[in-house]
Amino acid sequence: MIKVVLFGSGNLATHLFRSFKKSSNVDVVQMYARKIASLSNFDVHRTDNLELIENADVYIICVSDDAISNLSGQLKFQNKLVVHTSGSLSVEKLNNKNRKGVFYPLQSFSKNKEVNFLTVPVCVEAQNEEDLKLLKQLAGSISENVYEINSDQRKSLHLAAVFVNNFVNHMYKIGNDICSENKIPFRILDSIIKETAKKITNLAPEEAQTGPARRNDKQTIKRHLSQLKNKNQKKIYKILTKSIQKTYGRKEL
């Protein structure tokens, strides 16, 4: 059984804890947070004292990117396998006194939204083969999709994820605002949202593109722009439209 200590109490730490607890191959022996009150909902040994960290096979840091280096430098032990969970930071951001690695689940996590971790890709990296093997075993205990991804690849992967997840969600927010302003239930868009996501599992995104910009339907585009009173929304519409037109060789507005 792989013994794990989790550092953090946020969204990712919460989901990792739940998933590890379901695995017969993983034992979460402890969780650490700066404020122990934030760990009150976790049924595990809890501490806010770095002097009292228990022995484990893997120490997983699930804190904000800005806090990773500092926390790894404060750890009192040496020559243990310490990993961070950031998509954008190099493995080198961890302190050199311990063996270093990365355990990066590629997913958007919210505490109160259940996630089927078996389908979540987990990207792992380590500095030696034994540690890499251990991280693959750990990832494989909760996910069916384990990838060996180095720091440069992971930074690019995280950037791509920002486009397909964070930016897309912001488009949902704008769509919701437009619906609300016109007393239209946002739920009407559920079907087209789901179909768009489903479509790119079988088609390349370039092949799946539809809409007025793809068709270069100039009159529709002009009508849309005239409808948009919010300057920021109008700017985003123009940028995305021009990008699509350029991709398909159309003349811009």
N, C-alpha and C positions, 0 to 999 in steps of 0.2 A: 504494500500500500504506500502511495506517495503522500508524504506529510507536507502540508502547505500552511504558510502564514500569509494572511492578507493584510495589506496596509491600505486603509481607506474605508469610507462608509457611504460613498456615493452610488450612482446608478450602476456602474460597472462592477464595483465590489459586491453590491447586492446581488446582481445576477450571477456572478461567478460563485458566490457563496451558495446560492440556491442550487446551481447546477452541480457543483462539487459534492454537495450533500446528498444528491441523488445517485452519485457514482459509488460503486463498491470498491473502486480502486484508489479513491482519494480520501484523505482525512484532513479536514481543516482544523488544525490544532489550536489556532488563535487568530484573533483579529485585533489590529491596532488602529487607533484614531487619536488625533490630538485632543478631542473632546470625547470622553468615554460615553457621555450621554447619547451621542449619535449612534452608538452601537447597541442601544438597549433592545432593539428588535431582533438581534442575532443570537441564536441559541448556541453559543460557543464561548470558550474562555476569551475574555476581553481585557484589553489594557490600553492605557494612555502613557505608559512608561517604557521608553526604549531600552531601559536597563533590564526589563523583565521579559524580553522576547524569547519565546521557547525555541527549542531545536526543531528544525524542519529540513526537508529536502529541497524545497523551493520557497523563496520569499517573493511574493508578488506585490509590486507597488502600483496601486490603483488611485493615484492622486493627480492633481492638475499638472500639466506639463511643466509649469514654472517651478513646481515644488519637488520634482523628481530628483534632481541633482543634490539639492540640499538634504532631503530625507535620506538618500542613499549614503551620503557622507556622514550622517549622524548615527548610522547603525554601529553597534558596539562590537559585533562579531566580524570575523575575517574568513576568507576563502570558502564562503558559502555561495550558492547559486542565487543571485538576486536578479530579478527581471522587472522591467517596466511594461506598461500596457499601452504606451503612446503610439499613435500611427505616424506622427510627424517627427519624432526625435530619434537620433542615432543611438545605438547601443552604447556608444562611447560617453553618453551623458551620465551614465552610472559611475559611481566611485570605483577606483581601481583596487581597493582593498578586498573586494569580493569578485567572484566569477560572475560574468555579466551575460545577460540574455534579454530577449524580448518575447512577450506572450500577448499578441495583439488580436483580439476578436474584432472582426470587421463587421460591425453592426451599430445601429443607433439604439441606445438603451434609455428607457424611461423606467423609473422604479416601479410604477404601478401598472406597467404593461408587460404581460408575460411574453417571454421569447422562447421559442423552441431551439435550444442551443445546439441540438444535433445538426441543424441546417446552417449554423453560423460558421463561416470560414474563420479558422484561427491560424494566424501567421506567426511562426516561431523563428527565432534566431539565437544562436549561441556561439561562443568562441572556441569551443572544442566539441568533438564528436560525442563524448559521453553525455555532456550537458544537453546537446541537441537531441540525442536519443531520449533523454528523460523528458524534455519539454514536449516532444512528439507524443510520448506515452501519456503525459498529462493532458495534452490537448485532445488526444484520441479518446480519452475517458469521457469527454462531454460533447465532442463534435465528430461528425463524419467527414468533415472537410478541413484537413490540416495541410498547411503549405509552409515550405521552407522559403522564407522571403528575407533578403538582406536589407540593411538600413536604407540604401539608396532606392531600392525597389519599393520599400514600404512608404517612403516619403512621397513617391509618385502615386502609389496606390491611395494614400490618404488624400492627396490633392484630387484625384479622380472621384473619390467618395464624396468630397465636399460638393462637387458639381452635381453628382447624381442623387445625393441625399439632401444636404443642407440647402443648396440653391433651389432644388426642385420643391422642397417643402416651403420655401419662401414664395415660390410661384403659387402654391396652394393658398398661402395666406393672402396674396393679392387677389386671387380668384374668389376667395371667401369674402374679402372686403367688397368687391364689385357686386357679388350676389347680395350681400347684406344691404348695401346702399340702394338696391333695386327691389328689396323685399322678395328675394328668390332664395329658397332653401339650398344651401350648399350641397346637401346630400344628393341633389339631382345629378351632380357631377361624379358621383361614386362609380357609375358604370364605365364612363370614359377613362377615369383615372386607373381603374383596375385593368381595363382592356389595354391601355398604353403600356403598363408595366408587364402585362402578360405577353404582349406582342414581341417585346425585345428578347424574350427567352427563346424565340424561334427565328427572329429576323435580326440582322445587324441594325443598329440604330439609324444608320444612314438610309437603309431601305425602308424603315418603318415611318420615316418622317412624312407627315401630311400637313395640311393647313394652308392658309392664304400666302404665307411667305414662300412655301415650297412650290406652290402653283404660280407664284408671282402675280397674285390677284390684287393689282394695285388699287382698284376702287374699294375693295373690302378693307385693305390696309388703311387707306385714307379715312374711311368711315370709323374704323376702330380708334385711330388717333384722335379724331374729332370728338369721340365719346369720352376719352380719358381726360378728366379735369385735373387729376393729380399729376404734377410735373414729374415726380420720380417714377410713377408707373408708366408715363408716356416715354420717358428716357429709356427705361428697361425694355419696353415694347420695341422701340426703334433699334436698340442694340441687338436684341435677339433676332429681329426681322432681318437686319442687314447681315448678320452672321449666317442665317439660314440661306439667304439669297446668294451670298458669296460661295457657300458650300455647294450649291447646285447651279452655279454659273449664271445666276440671274442678275439683271441690272438693278442696282439699288434705287431707292426712292430719290 
